[in-house]
Amino acid sequence: MLEIIEKLEAKRAAARMGGGQKRIDAQHAKGKLTARERVEVLLDEDSFEELDMYVEHNCVDFGMQGNKIPGDGVVTGSGTINGRLVYVFSQDFTVFGGALSERHATKICKIMDMAMKVGAPVIGLNDSGGARIQEGVASLAGYAEVFQRNVLASGVVPQLSLIMGPCAGGAVYSPAMTDFIFMVKDSSYMFVTGPDVVKTVTNEIVTQEELGGAITHTTKSSVADVAFENDIDALLAARDFIDFLPASNREAVPARPTDDPWDRMEHSLDTLIPASANQPYDMHELIRKVLDEGDFFELQPAHAGNILIGFGRVEGRTVGIVANQPMVLAGCLDINSSKKAARFVRFCDAFEIPIITFVDVPGFLPGVGQEHSGIIKHGAKLLFAYAEATVPKITVITRKAYGGAYDVMSSKHLRGDLNYAWPTAEIAVMGAKGAVEIIFRQDIKDPEKIAARTKEYEDRFANPFVAAAKGFIDEVIMPHSTRKRIALGLRKLRNKQLENPWKKHDNIPL
């Protein structure tokens, strides 16, 4: 018996060493943690239960039959984050560069299947050179098996990808189909074709970082949500982030104790809106003053800054926040902001997370570039997302809500449950100046008449009461009572029931 136990321990020790001490040292020299170290940081202490530690590849070509390492380049299993179950796979770059083989993929698929069966989030720590070339089409088949599970798990359990090293070729599509992607600056990158292929095909010279680094994907492409300084920061942020999400689409949002009074008044909000309509203010201030302890986990903060998205809590329960940001493009909706918010709204709806929308939007961004790039279809994505969402929806209009953008931003007409406006709100087809120049075109050369007409239009429409008189606004509220109103609204809507007509699936304007 002792001999068998010793043999087991030897096998475990071999698996834990991955590709050996030399490769582990090389990983550390790059400022990166090993696959197992990452799992230890991510999960609660001593909670990780590993599966398939002894799995080896089945490749016999190119001398691979004599080169087998237990675990085959990926550490898989389950554990807890703050006591809640999660499933994890962590690719091991010290073993064949983390390249995916058929058995490597089978390990990932097994834990994804288990996560869907029991209803728990899946977190993938990606650090891989791509498909294992020696296995040919078998490794490609492995990727496709993983892709299929990403699709089946979408909207069933939350999926989070952490890119902590290379992620190239077919490897990028699995993270792309997960709900959120975190990256690490200077050590992670994602691209379909690398710099060498790009140079050969298009003659463009570009570095890995410029082509697919963390900054590129969190600012320009919006492929990733947040970029972190190092592995530790990314993993600790993932722990915080998972705390906001329900375990599956069958479970309610998590609740945590809070000492922040639900009826806390924020009198500073009464002076948040500047006297001049052209002067911006920071929507972050309103968001943080409404949420518990000012805790707001913002997503895609470096991309499409004219709209803000992220998670917070009210009375300890998770809410999703969507808010126009007057500091960027005056809060206009454009292509990037529409896509950014639409995907977030759909995630919240899939997992029964209530959506709070703060509105200060002068309209859609005009311009030839926007029109030719399809703002009609991209703007319709956000409209579609809000319209199909059946979760509790509370909307607060703080200042401007003009034109079609008023409709899009979770208006009463898109089944908004509670639609509030501050006294400073202006709800109209367009701003007074533009409206008057169209309605009274014949007087455009008479500045006095135009000024009088503009004042008349402002007196008539530059307030929330016209919309309130039609029932489109449920109540005009004082800014300082916003948190209390939202908290009360969420309590009332907790048992909301609303279903869309039966369909196989909808056809969102992609």
C-alpha positions as CSV (number, residue, x, y, z in Angstrom):
1,M,0.0,0.0,0.0
2,L,2.8,2.4,0.9
3,E,4.4,1.7,-2.5
4,I,1.1,2.6,-4.3
5,I,0.8,5.8,-2.2
6,E,4.4,6.8,-3.1
7,K,3.7,6.2,-6.8
8,L,0.6,8.3,-6.6
9,E,2.5,11.2,-4.9
10,A,5.2,10.9,-7.5
11,K,2.7,11.2,-10.3
12,R,1.1,14.2,-8.6
13,A,4.4,15.9,-8.1
14,A,5.3,15.3,-11.8
15,A,1.9,16.9,-12.8
16,R,2.4,19.9,-10.5
17,M,5.8,20.6,-12.1
18,G,4.3,21.0,-15.5
19,G,7.0,21.5,-18.1
20,G,9.8,21.5,-15.4
21,Q,11.6,24.1,-13.2
22,K,13.5,25.7,-16.1
23,R,10.2,26.6,-17.9
24,I,8.6,27.7,-14.7
25,D,11.5,30.1,-14.1
26,A,11.1,31.4,-17.7
27,Q,7.5,32.1,-17.0
28,H,8.4,34.0,-13.8
29,A,11.1,35.9,-15.6
30,K,8.4,37.3,-17.9
31,G,6.5,38.6,-14.9
32,K,3.8,35.9,-15.3
33,L,2.5,33.4,-12.8
34,T,2.3,29.7,-13.6
35,A,-1.1,28.1,-14.3
36,R,-1.3,26.6,-10.8
37,E,-0.2,29.8,-9.1
38,R,-3.0,31.7,-10.9
39,V,-5.6,29.2,-9.7
40,E,-4.4,29.7,-6.1
41,V,-4.7,33.4,-6.3
42,L,-8.1,33.3,-8.0
43,L,-9.8,30.8,-5.7
44,D,-10.4,30.7,-1.9
45,E,-7.6,29.1,0.0
46,D,-7.6,25.2,-0.2
47,S,-10.9,25.2,-2.1
48,F,-9.5,24.0,-5.5
49,E,-10.4,20.4,-6.5
50,E,-8.5,19.4,-9.5
51,L,-9.8,17.0,-12.2
52,D,-7.9,15.1,-14.9
53,M,-4.4,15.7,-13.4
54,Y,-3.0,12.6,-15.0
55,V,-4.5,13.0,-18.6
56,E,-1.9,12.7,-21.3
57,H,-2.1,13.4,-25.0
58,N,-2.7,10.6,-27.5
59,C,-0.5,11.9,-30.4
60,V,2.0,9.5,-31.9
61,D,3.4,11.7,-34.8
62,F,6.6,13.7,-34.9
63,G,8.1,11.8,-31.9
64,M,5.3,13.0,-29.5
65,Q,4.7,9.5,-28.2
66,G,7.9,9.8,-26.2
67,N,7.1,13.3,-24.9
68,K,4.1,13.1,-22.5
69,I,3.5,15.4,-19.5
70,P,0.7,14.7,-17.0
71,G,-2.1,17.2,-17.3
72,D,-1.3,17.9,-21.0
73,G,-1.0,21.7,-20.6
74,V,-4.1,22.7,-18.8
75,V,-5.2,22.6,-15.1
76,T,-8.9,22.1,-14.7
77,G,-11.3,21.8,-11.8
78,S,-13.6,23.6,-9.4
79,G,-13.3,25.7,-6.3
80,T,-14.9,28.7,-4.6
81,I,-14.7,32.4,-4.7
82,N,-15.9,33.9,-1.5
83,G,-17.7,30.6,-0.8
84,R,-19.5,30.4,-4.2
85,L,-18.8,27.5,-6.6
86,V,-16.9,28.2,-9.8
87,Y,-15.3,26.0,-12.5
88,V,-11.9,26.9,-13.8
89,F,-9.4,26.0,-16.5
90,S,-5.9,27.4,-16.5
91,Q,-3.6,26.8,-19.5
92,D,0.0,25.9,-18.7
93,F,2.4,27.7,-20.9
94,T,5.3,25.6,-19.5
95,V,3.8,22.5,-21.2
96,F,4.1,22.6,-25.0
97,G,3.5,26.4,-24.8
98,G,0.0,25.8,-23.6
99,A,-0.9,24.5,-27.0
100,L,-4.3,22.9,-27.2
101,S,-4.4,19.2,-28.0
102,E,-7.4,16.9,-28.4
103,R,-7.1,15.7,-24.7
104,H,-6.4,19.3,-23.5
105,A,-9.7,20.3,-25.1
106,T,-11.6,17.3,-23.7
107,K,-10.5,18.5,-20.2
108,I,-11.9,22.0,-20.8
109,C,-15.1,20.6,-22.2
110,K,-15.6,18.3,-19.2
111,I,-15.6,21.2,-16.7
112,M,-17.8,23.3,-19.0
113,D,-20.4,20.5,-19.2
114,M,-20.3,20.1,-15.4
115,A,-20.7,23.9,-14.9
116,M,-23.8,23.9,-17.1
117,K,-25.2,20.8,-15.3
118,V,-24.9,22.3,-11.8
119,G,-25.2,26.0,-12.7
120,A,-21.9,27.7,-11.9
121,P,-19.7,30.3,-13.6
122,V,-16.8,29.2,-15.8
123,I,-13.5,31.1,-15.6
124,G,-10.9,30.5,-18.3
125,L,-7.3,31.6,-17.7
126,N,-5.8,31.7,-21.2
127,D,-2.1,31.4,-21.9
128,S,-1.6,29.3,-25.1
129,G,0.3,29.3,-28.3
130,G,-2.8,28.0,-30.1
131,A,-3.5,24.6,-31.7
132,R,-0.9,21.9,-31.2
133,I,0.5,21.6,-34.7
134,Q,1.7,18.0,-34.3
135,E,-1.9,16.8,-33.9
136,G,-3.2,18.5,-37.0
137,V,-7.0,18.5,-37.4
138,A,-7.5,16.7,-34.1
139,S,-6.5,19.9,-32.2
140,L,-8.8,21.9,-34.5
141,A,-11.6,19.6,-33.6
142,G,-10.8,20.2,-30.0
143,Y,-11.2,23.9,-30.4
144,A,-14.6,23.4,-32.2
145,E,-15.8,21.3,-29.3
146,V,-14.9,24.1,-26.9
147,F,-16.6,26.7,-29.1
148,Q,-19.8,24.6,-29.2
149,R,-19.9,24.6,-25.4
150,N,-19.2,28.4,-25.2
151,V,-22.3,28.9,-27.3
152,L,-24.5,26.4,-25.4
153,A,-23.4,27.9,-22.1
154,S,-24.1,31.5,-23.2
155,G,-26.9,32.9,-21.2
156,V,-27.0,29.8,-19.0
157,V,-23.9,30.4,-16.8
158,P,-21.6,33.4,-16.7
159,Q,-18.4,33.0,-18.7
160,L,-15.3,35.1,-17.9
161,S,-12.0,34.9,-19.8
162,L,-8.7,36.2,-18.5
163,I,-6.1,36.5,-21.2
164,M,-2.7,36.1,-19.4
165,G,-0.4,35.4,-22.3
166,P,-0.6,34.7,-26.0
167,C,-4.0,33.9,-27.5
168,A,-3.7,33.6,-31.3
169,G,-5.4,32.0,-34.3
170,G,-8.5,29.9,-33.5
171,A,-7.8,30.3,-29.8
172,V,-9.2,33.8,-29.8
173,Y,-12.7,32.7,-30.7
174,S,-13.5,30.9,-27.4
175,P,-12.8,34.0,-25.3
176,A,-14.7,36.1,-27.9
177,M,-17.8,34.1,-27.2
178,T,-17.6,34.4,-23.4
179,D,-19.4,37.2,-21.6
180,F,-16.4,39.3,-20.4
181,I,-12.7,39.4,-21.2
182,F,-9.9,40.8,-18.9
183,M,-6.4,41.2,-20.2
184,V,-3.0,41.9,-18.7
185,K,-0.9,44.8,-20.0
186,D,2.4,44.0,-21.8
187,S,2.1,40.2,-21.3
188,S,-1.1,39.2,-23.1
189,Y,-2.3,39.6,-26.6
190,M,-5.0,38.4,-28.9
191,F,-5.1,38.2,-32.7
192,V,-6.3,35.9,-35.5
193,T,-3.1,36.3,-37.5
194,G,0.2,37.4,-36.0
195,P,2.6,40.3,-37.0
196,D,4.6,38.0,-39.3
197,V,1.6,36.9,-41.3
198,V,0.3,40.4,-41.5
199,K,3.6,41.6,-42.8
200,T,3.7,38.8,-45.5
201,V,0.1,39.3,-46.7
202,T,-0.5,43.1,-46.3
203,N,3.1,44.4,-46.0
204,E,2.1,46.2,-42.7
205,I,4.7,46.2,-40.0
206,V,3.2,46.0,-36.5
207,T,4.3,44.8,-33.1
208,Q,2.3,42.1,-31.2
209,E,1.3,44.8,-28.6
210,E,0.1,47.2,-31.3
211,L,-1.8,44.5,-33.2
212,G,-3.5,42.8,-30.3
213,G,-2.3,43.9,-26.9
214,A,-4.4,44.8,-23.9
215,I,-4.4,48.5,-24.6
216,T,-5.4,48.0,-28.3
217,H,-8.3,45.7,-27.3
218,T,-9.7,47.8,-24.5
219,T,-9.5,51.1,-26.4
220,K,-9.9,50.5,-30.1
221,S,-11.5,47.1,-30.8
222,S,-13.5,46.6,-27.6
223,V,-12.7,42.9,-27.8
224,A,-11.6,43.1,-24.1
225,D,-13.3,44.8,-21.2
226,V,-10.6,45.9,-18.8
227,A,-6.7,45.9,-18.9
228,F,-4.8,45.2,-15.7
229,E,-1.2,45.9,-14.8
230,N,-0.2,42.3,-13.9
231,D,-1.5,38.8,-13.2
232,I,-2.3,39.4,-9.6
233,D,-4.4,42.6,-10.3
234,A,-6.4,40.7,-13.0
235,L,-7.1,37.7,-10.8
236,L,-8.1,39.8,-7.7
237,A,-10.4,41.9,-9.9
238,A,-11.9,38.6,-11.3
239,R,-12.7,37.6,-7.7
240,D,-14.5,41.0,-7.1
241,F,-16.3,40.8,-10.4
242,I,-17.7,37.3,-10.0
243,D,-19.2,38.4,-6.7
244,F,-21.6,40.6,-8.7
245,L,-22.9,37.8,-11.0
246,P,-25.5,35.1,-10.3
247,A,-24.3,31.6,-10.4
248,S,-26.6,30.8,-13.4
249,N,-29.7,31.9,-15.2
250,R,-31.7,29.9,-12.7
251,E,-30.5,31.8,-9.6
252,A,-31.2,35.2,-8.3
253,V,-28.5,37.9,-8.1
254,P,-26.3,37.5,-5.1
255,A,-27.0,39.7,-2.0
256,R,-24.5,40.9,0.5
257,P,-25.0,42.8,3.7
258,T,-24.6,46.5,3.6
259,D,-24.6,49.3,6.1
260,D,-25.5,51.9,3.5
261,P,-29.0,53.2,4.2
262,W,-31.5,52.5,1.4
263,D,-33.0,56.0,1.9
264,R,-29.7,57.9,2.1
265,M,-30.2,61.4,0.7
266,E,-27.5,63.0,-1.5
267,H,-28.1,66.7,-1.4
268,S,-25.0,67.4,-3.5
269,L,-26.9,65.9,-6.5
270,D,-29.2,68.9,-6.4
271,T,-26.4,71.0,-7.8
272,L,-24.9,68.3,-10.1
273,I,-26.5,69.7,-13.3
274,P,-24.6,72.9,-14.5
275,A,-26.6,76.1,-15.2
276,S,-25.5,76.1,-18.8
277,A,-26.9,73.4,-21.0
278,N,-23.6,73.2,-22.9
279,Q,-21.5,72.6,-19.8
280,P,-20.7,68.9,-19.1
281,Y,-20.6,67.1,-15.8
282,D,-19.3,63.7,-14.8
283,M,-22.0,61.0,-14.7
284,H,-19.7,58.9,-12.5
285,E,-20.6,61.1,-9.6
286,L,-24.3,60.3,-9.9
287,I,-23.6,56.6,-10.3
288,R,-21.3,56.3,-7.3
289,K,-23.6,58.4,-5.1
290,V,-26.6,56.1,-5.9
291,L,-24.9,52.8,-5.4
292,D,-24.0,51.0,-2.1
293,E,-20.8,52.4,-0.7
294,G,-20.0,54.1,-4.0
295,D,-18.8,50.7,-5.4
296,F,-19.1,50.7,-9.2
297,F,-17.3,48.0,-11.3
298,E,-17.0,49.8,-14.6
299,L,-16.6,47.7,-17.8
300,Q,-14.9,49.0,-21.0
301,P,-13.9,52.3,-19.3
302,A,-11.4,53.1,-22.0
303,H,-13.7,52.4,-25.0
304,A,-16.7,54.5,-26.1
305,G,-16.5,56.8,-23.1
306,N,-19.8,58.6,-24.1
307,I,-21.6,55.7,-22.4
308,L,-20.9,54.1,-19.1
309,I,-21.7,50.5,-18.2
310,G,-20.9,48.3,-15.2
311,F,-22.2,46.7,-12.1
312,G,-23.0,48.0,-8.6
313,R,-25.4,47.1,-5.8
314,V,-28.5,48.7,-4.3
315,E,-29.5,47.3,-0.9
316,G,-26.8,44.7,-1.3
317,R,-28.2,43.3,-4.6
318,T,-26.5,43.5,-7.9
319,V,-27.8,46.0,-10.6
320,G,-26.5,46.8,-14.0
321,I,-25.8,50.5,-14.8
322,V,-26.1,52.1,-18.2
323,A,-25.5,55.9,-18.4
324,N,-24.8,58.6,-20.9
325,Q,-21.6,60.4,-20.2
326,P,-21.8,64.2,-21.0
327,M,-18.0,64.5,-20.6
328,V,-17.5,62.6,-23.9
329,L,-19.1,63.7,-27.2
330,A,-21.7,65.5,-25.0
331,G,-23.2,62.0,-24.3
332,C,-24.3,61.4,-27.9
333,L,-25.0,57.8,-28.9
334,D,-22.7,56.6,-31.7
335,I,-21.9,53.2,-33.2
336,N,-19.4,52.1,-30.5
337,S,-21.4,53.2,-27.6
338,S,-24.6,51.5,-29.0
339,K,-22.8,48.2,-29.4
340,K,-21.1,48.5,-26.0
341,A,-24.3,49.1,-24.1
342,A,-26.5,46.7,-26.2
343,R,-24.3,43.7,-25.3
344,F,-24.3,44.7,-21.6
345,V,-28.1,45.1,-21.5
346,R,-28.5,41.6,-23.1
347,F,-26.2,40.1,-20.5
348,C,-28.2,41.7,-17.7
349,D,-31.4,40.4,-19.2
350,A,-30.1,36.9,-19.6
351,F,-29.2,36.7,-16.0
352,E,-32.1,38.6,-14.4
353,I,-30.0,41.6,-13.3
354,P,-32.1,44.7,-13.0
355,I,-31.0,47.6,-15.3
356,I,-30.7,51.2,-14.0
357,T,-30.4,53.7,-16.9
358,F,-29.3,57.4,-16.3
359,V,-30.1,59.5,-19.4
360,D,-28.6,62.7,-20.6
361,V,-28.5,62.3,-24.4
362,P,-28.7,65.0,-27.1
363,G,-29.3,62.4,-29.8
364,F,-27.3,60.2,-32.2
365,L,-23.9,61.4,-33.4
366,P,-24.3,63.0,-36.8
367,G,-21.7,62.6,-39.6
368,V,-21.0,60.9,-42.9
369,G,-18.6,58.4,-41.2
370,Q,-21.3,57.3,-38.8
371,E,-23.9,56.9,-41.4
372,H,-21.7,55.0,-43.8
373,S,-20.5,52.7,-41.1
374,G,-24.1,51.8,-40.3
375,I,-25.2,53.8,-37.3
376,I,-28.8,52.9,-38.2
377,K,-28.2,49.2,-37.7
378,H,-25.8,49.6,-34.8
379,G,-28.0,52.0,-33.0
380,A,-30.9,49.6,-33.5
381,K,-28.9,47.0,-31.5
382,L,-29.3,49.1,-28.3
383,L,-33.0,49.8,-29.1
384,F,-33.6,46.1,-29.7
385,A,-31.7,45.1,-26.5
386,Y,-33.8,47.4,-24.3
387,A,-37.0,46.4,-26.0
388,E,-36.6,42.7,-25.6
389,A,-35.4,42.9,-22.0
390,T,-37.9,41.7,-19.4
391,V,-35.9,42.4,-16.3
392,P,-36.8,45.3,-14.0
393,K,-35.9,48.5,-15.7
394,I,-35.7,51.9,-13.9
395,T,-34.8,55.0,-15.9
396,V,-33.8,58.5,-14.6
397,I,-33.6,61.4,-17.1
398,T,-31.2,64.0,-15.6
399,R,-31.0,66.6,-18.3
400,K,-31.5,66.1,-22.1
401,A,-33.4,63.3,-23.8
402,Y,-33.8,64.3,-27.4
403,G,-35.2,62.6,-30.5
404,G,-34.9,58.9,-31.2
405,A,-32.2,58.6,-28.5
406,Y,-34.9,59.4,-25.9
407,D,-36.8,56.4,-27.1
408,V,-33.8,54.1,-27.2
409,M,-32.6,54.8,-23.6
410,S,-35.1,52.5,-21.8
411,S,-38.1,54.8,-22.3
412,K,-41.6,54.0,-21.1
413,H,-42.5,52.9,-24.6
414,L,-39.9,50.1,-24.5
415,R,-41.5,48.7,-21.4
416,G,-39.6,50.7,-18.9
417,D,-41.1,49.9,-15.5
418,L,-40.3,53.1,-13.6
419,N,-39.3,56.2,-15.6
420,Y,-38.3,59.2,-13.5
421,A,-37.0,62.6,-14.4
422,W,-35.2,65.3,-12.5
423,P,-36.7,68.8,-12.6
424,T,-33.8,69.8,-15.0
425,A,-34.9,67.2,-17.6
426,E,-35.7,68.3,-21.1
427,I,-37.6,65.8,-23.2
428,A,-38.3,66.8,-26.8
429,V,-37.7,65.9,-30.4
430,M,-34.7,68.1,-30.5
431,G,-33.0,71.1,-28.9
432,A,-34.9,74.4,-29.0
433,K,-32.5,76.2,-31.4
434,G,-32.7,73.5,-34.1
435,A,-36.4,73.0,-33.6
436,V,-37.2,76.7,-34.0
437,E,-35.0,77.0,-37.2
438,I,-37.1,74.3,-38.8
439,I,-40.6,75.2,-37.5
440,F,-40.1,79.0,-38.2
441,R,-37.9,78.8,-41.2
442,Q,-39.5,81.9,-42.7
443,D,-38.2,84.0,-39.7
444,I,-34.6,82.7,-39.8
445,K,-33.2,86.1,-40.9
446,D,-34.9,87.9,-38.0
447,P,-32.8,87.3,-34.9
448,E,-35.3,88.9,-32.5
449,K,-38.2,86.7,-33.8
450,I,-36.0,83.6,-33.6
451,A,-34.9,84.5,-30.0
452,A,-38.6,84.9,-29.0
453,R,-39.6,81.6,-30.7
454,T,-36.7,79.8,-29.0
455,K,-37.8,81.1,-25.6
456,E,-41.3,80.0,-26.4
457,Y,-40.1,76.5,-27.4
458,E,-37.9,76.2,-24.3
459,D,-40.8,77.3,-22.0
460,R,-43.0,74.7,-23.6
461,F,-40.6,71.7,-23.9
462,A,-37.5,72.4,-21.8
463,N,-39.0,70.6,-18.8
464,P,-40.2,67.1,-17.9
465,F,-43.8,68.0,-17.4
466,V,-45.1,67.6,-21.0
467,A,-43.9,64.0,-21.0
468,A,-45.2,63.5,-17.4
469,A,-48.6,64.9,-18.5
470,K,-48.8,62.1,-21.1
471,G,-47.8,59.4,-18.5
472,F,-44.4,58.8,-20.2
473,I,-42.7,59.9,-17.0
474,D,-44.0,58.4,-13.8
475,E,-42.7,61.1,-11.5
476,V,-40.5,64.2,-11.5
477,I,-38.2,63.5,-8.5
478,M,-35.7,65.6,-6.6
479,P,-32.1,64.6,-7.5
480,H,-31.2,64.0,-3.8
481,S,-33.9,61.3,-3.5
482,T,-32.7,59.3,-6.5
483,R,-31.2,56.4,-4.5
484,K,-34.3,56.1,-2.3
485,R,-36.6,56.0,-5.4
486,I,-34.5,53.4,-7.1
487,A,-34.3,51.2,-4.0
488,L,-38.0,51.4,-3.5
489,G,-38.6,50.7,-7.2
490,L,-36.3,47.6,-7.1
491,R,-38.2,46.3,-4.1
492,K,-41.5,46.6,-5.9
493,L,-40.2,45.0,-9.0
494,R,-38.5,42.0,-7.4
495,N,-41.3,39.6,-8.3
496,K,-41.9,41.2,-11.8
497,Q,-43.1,38.7,-14.4
498,L,-43.0,39.5,-18.1
499,E,-42.5,37.2,-21.0
500,N,-41.9,37.8,-24.7
501,P,-43.9,35.9,-27.3
502,W,-42.7,32.3,-27.9
503,K,-40.0,32.1,-30.5
504,K,-37.0,29.9,-31.3
505,H,-34.8,33.0,-30.9
506,D,-35.0,36.6,-32.1
507,N,-33.0,38.2,-34.9
508,I,-31.2,41.1,-33.4
509,P,-29.7,43.5,-36.1
510,L,-26.1,42.2,-35.8
